[in-house]
């Protein structure tokens, strides 16, 4: 095999989901990415990475946060919810690196790893309550959570109240501490 063929093989068959973006548009993904997220590789070329986010708000907030961090250090990682083709939401570790520090989103390489659910004490929560809890931990307001999940802020408040009752806490800060295992 030639060097370019080996490089192509290494990218395509890497045991981690990889994605190359240009200005938040997908240039290429590998087989593991296709397996994890459910989209056929050819269907993703040229698409906005927005389709992997549960909401437009997530997409915008994450983009703002990442462009600042990538400009300063060229690499960054965080944990967040990502959306699969099926509509399922996964808790993921996203690691990114800009290859163009002068324009952080011009060319980036991303790796994604699904994470086990780390929210402690949340076993009794419904799926929707777990989603709301994940956003609360990330500091979203009820209005922002509602927009991200396509529900009203009042419905978010109902879920937050149920979460607090089930976890036996009286304040949002206690809820976050309990969920993240810092209590």
Beta strands, then each sheet from edge to edge (+ up, - down):
strand 1: 17-22
strand 2: 25-29
strand 3: 75-83
strand 4: 89-98
strand 5: 108-114
sheet 1: 2+ 1- 5+ 4- 3+
end
